[in-house]
Amino acid sequence: MLKKIIIGALFASSLLFAKVSTEYSVNFVGMSMDYKEYKDGVLLDSESSNYTDLTGAEFKYKYKMQDAGSLDSNDITLSIMALGGDTQYLGSYIGSGLGYGSVVSTTSNKIYDFDLDFAHTYQQTPNYKIIISLGLGYRFWRRELSAQQIEDYKWYSLRPSVAFSYDYKGLSITPEFEYQYGVRPRMSATGFNEEFKLGGANIMEFTLPVEYALSQSFSLYGAYIYQYQKIKESDVVYDNGGTGYLEPQSKAYNEYLKFGIIFKY
């Protein structure tokens, strides 16, 4: 009993003396997409865009906890990103016998990304720190090739990452490496009652963010993100007429630019 009381008292005191702060941020986002589908090594179709073609916003909320007398901290961050816009499609009609690029059209896209991140910061020196984190994510991509052909890709993910941060006179640079392991990747399409079970949907991501503090409660933010995404070939699914199809393997080399503001309390 005494042991439980002591442990409870220590836990309560850690909460009582912990330094708690919060951050809110909003960023404008532009995405450059370079997406390609392959079958047996042969390029089937592609989607491409510039930073101004796919745009949107990202919202973040960070809850930071720091024990009294310690420079280390624990963070919980919720991020929501929503993008929309057009990409240029190059491909061919199925069964036409014509090669890649025989069909050129515009694809309408919607992309949503959700991330709940748990991080621990190791403060090595007053200016240098290492951040280890694990995120739980969800990604959704609606690819509307036409009114009769709409494809929805969606999956959950585990997102471990490591970052190295250097601060100097209000300027903070924090390169980060993240791997997103897709869980239950699926694709649904018009004309099919059953979802395509994708063989995998994994992402490797490098982020180079820069933050400049104008005051203790207000900062400017900018970031460049490079993302390599690989989706593995699905199993066979049959349409309403009994014809079998599969979703081919794809690779995407995506880039993002983000600019925004951070409020700290």
WODA-V307164 format. One record per residue. D_CENTER is the distance of its C-alpha to the mean C-alpha in Angstrom with 1 decimal. Layout:
BEGIN
d_center = <D_CENTER:D_CENTER>
END
This chain:
BEGIN
d_center = <46.6:47.0:44.0:41.8:43.1:42.4:38.8:38.3:39.9:37.6:34.5:35.8:36.7:33.3:31.9:34.8:34.4:30.6:29.3:26.5:24.5:21.7:19.4:18.2:16.2:15.5:14.0:14.7:12.2:13.4:11.8:14.0:13.6:15.8:15.8:18.8:20.4:23.2:26.1:28.2:27.0:27.9:25.6:25.6:23.5:20.7:18.6:18.3:17.7:18.2:16.3:18.6:18.3:14.8:14.5:13.5:12.7:10.6:12.5:12.6:15.4:16.4:19.5:21.2:24.2:26.7:30.0:33.2:34.4:31.1:28.6:25.9:23.5:21.0:18.1:16.2:13.2:11.8:9.0:9.0:8.0:10.4:11.5:14.7:17.3:19.1:18.9:22.0:22.8:25.2:26.7:29.8:31.3:31.5:35.1:36.1:36.8:35.4:32.9:29.4:29.5:32.4:30.2:28.4:26.7:24.0:21.0:19.6:15.8:13.7:9.9:8.6:5.5:7.1:7.2:10.7:11.4:14.9:16.1:19.5:20.8:23.8:25.9:27.8:29.7:29.8:27.7:25.5:23.1:20.8:17.8:16.8:14.2:12.9:10.1:10.3:7.5:8.1:7.1:10.0:11.5:15.1:17.1:20.5:22.8:25.8:27.2:28.3:25.2:21.9:19.2:16.5:13.8:12.2:11.4:10.7:9.5:10.8:9.0:11.9:12.0:14.9:15.6:19.0:20.0:23.3:24.9:27.9:29.8:26.9:24.6:21.6:19.6:16.9:15.5:12.8:12.1:9.5:9.9:8.1:11.2:11.3:13.9:16.1:14.6:16.7:17.7:20.4:22.6:25.7:28.9:27.7:28.4:26.4:22.7:21.8:20.8:18.4:19.4:15.9:12.3:10.8:8.4:9.8:8.3:10.8:10.6:14.1:14.4:18.0:19.5:23.1:25.0:27.6:28.9:28.2:26.4:24.8:22.5:21.0:17.5:16.1:13.4:12.9:9.8:10.7:8.7:11.0:10.4:13.5:14.7:18.2:21.2:21.9:25.3:27.9:28.0:31.0:31.3:34.0:36.6:36.1:34.5:31.9:28.5:25.5:22.0:22.1:19.9:17.4:15.6:13.3:13.2:10.8:11.3:10.4:12.9:12.7:16.0:17.0:19.2:19.2:21.9:23.1:25.7>
END
